Amino acid sequence: MSTDTQPGSDATLSAEEVAELQARVDDLESELSDVRTAVDDDTKKMVIIATKGTLDMAYPPLILASTAAAFGYDVTVFHTFWGLEILHEENSKDLQLSSVGNPNMPVPNAIAALPGMDRMTTRMMRNKISDNEVASVEELIDISLDSGVDLQACQMTIDLLGYDENDFYDGVTTGVGAASAFQEMVDADIQLLV
């Protein structure tokens, strides 16, 4: 096929050339469709890494995740080390609050270090949560899962702590490693370490 052919000339294309052109047009239309889909997909992605398993540290990742999901974000929360306790169905119901070294606790460290103080401050916080009608950790997990948040449990930490996949809430993704979490963070618009 010559590029010197002028419009209106008697040049005709062979069936093979027409098929090649049609195949190329089809390829270009497919590429254009993919580009349009990528441009039109304005879903933002958020990844949170939850590393702490105290009562006060269970709330930030779950509240942020469920709120972001409500705003249309695709959200993943990767729970590792003590953060795994948040997803452990039995342990999450008894998360404690450490009163030692917590500058916002109304208890001096010398008193906070006494036996039983963590239980007392945890009870105070649970009462405050209840009195203010704040959702429980279990309720926030249910809300997050119902909102499409991918709550992930680090497999290495599951093995390290001797847990079983059945120890976690239904809907929690297990068998996830750091490499998968890292790849999700690379692809995310927002990454948070809590």
N, C-alpha and C positions, 0 to 999 in steps of 0.2 A: 504494500500500500504506500503510495507516494504522498508526501506532505505538500507536494507542489500542485496538487489537483485544485483547480479553481472551482468555485461554486458554479453550478450550472453546466459543468462539463459532463461528458458522457461516461465518466469513470464509474464503474460499478464494483461493489464489493462481493467477494466470493462468499459462499455460505460459511466457510471456515472463519473468514475475517469478521463476519457479522456475529458469529457465535463467540469469538474472542472478545469483541467489543461488548456484547451483551453480558458476558461473564465478568468483565471488568466493571461495567456499570452496576451489576448486582453486588460485586465486592465493595464498591464505593458507597452504595446505598446502605449496605450492612454496617460499614465503618461509621458512616454518618449517623445512623440510628444509635450505635453504641455511644458515640460522642454526645448526642443529644440526651440520651439516658443519663450519662454521667453528669452532664451539666444540669439537667433538670432535677437530679436526685440531690435535694438540699438537706437530706437527713444528716445531722451532725452526730458524731460519735464521741462518747465520754468513757474513759476507763478510770476506775478508782482502785487503788491497791490498799486493802485494809490489813494492817499489821498488828493491831492491838485488840485485846479481847476483854477489856473492862466494860462495865455498864455504861460509863460516860463516853467511851470511845466506840460503842456499838451504834450509837445514834448518828453521828456525822455521815458515815458512808451510806447508811440506809436512807436517811432523809435526803441527802444530795442525789442519790440514785433514783429514788422514786419521784422526786421533784423534776429531775432532768427528763425522766421518761414521760412524765405528764406534759412536758414541753416539747415532746416529739424526738428527743434524743435516743439514739441507740446506745444503751448503757450496759457496761460490764463491770462487775465488782469482783476482783481477784482477792480472795482471802488467804493469807499465808501466816504462818507461825501462830501467834496467839489470836490473831484475827479470825482464825478458823473456828474458835469457840463460838462466835456469833452464829455460825451456820449449824453447829452441833445441836440437834434438836433437844437433847436433855440438858446439856451444859448451858445453853443460851438462856434458860429459864432461871439460872442461878448466878448470873454474872455479878461480880463484885465491883465495888468502887474502892480504890486505894486512897486512904486519907493521908498517908505519909507523902510528903513532897508535892502535894497538890496545893498550890498557892491560893486557890479559890475556896478551899474548904475552911469553914469557920472554926477550925480546930488547930491549935498550935502543934507542930511536929512532935514535941515532947509528949503531948497527950495522945496524938494520933498513933504513936508507936506502941501504945499500951495494948495488951491482948483484948480482942473483941471490938476494937474501935472501927475496923473495916466493916464489920457486920453492922455496927450502929450507923455509920455514915451511909452505908448501902441502903439500909432501911429508911433513913431520912430521905435519900434521893428517890427511892421507890415511892414513898408517900408523896413527895413533891410531884413526881410524874403522874401519879394517880389523881391527886388533888387538882391538877391542872388539865386533866383529861388528855394527856399526851399519850400517843399510841405506845403500846409495849413493843419490845424488840420483836416478839413473835408476830404481832400485827404488822409491823413495818416490813418484815420478811415476806409475809403474805401479800401485802400491797405491792412490794417490789416485784415479786414473781408474777402477780396478776397484771402488772404494768409492762411485762416483757423484759424486765431487767434480768440479765444473765448473771446469776450469783454463782461464782466459781470457787471450788475448794482446791487448794494446792495439793497435788498428789504426793509430793515429797513430804509435806507436813502431815498429811493423813498417815503416811507410813511411819514417820518419825514419832508421832504421838500414839501410834498403835490403834488408830481408829479404823472403822469399817465404813464403806460407802453407805451402808444402811443407817449409820448414825446421824445422817444429815436430813434436813427437811426435804420433802418431796419437791422436785423441781430444781434442786441444786445440781449444778454441773460438777461432776467429779472427774478425776483422771487428767486434770489440766496441769501442765508444767510451766515453769518460768519462761521457756522459749515461746510458748503460745501466748502467755500474758504480755511478753515483750513485743511480739508482733502486733497484738491488738493495740498496745500503746503507740506503736509507730504509726498505725493507721488512724489513731484518734485525733479529734480536734482539741480535746481537753483531757489532760492526764493529771490525776491527783494521787498523792501518797498520804494516807491518813493513818 
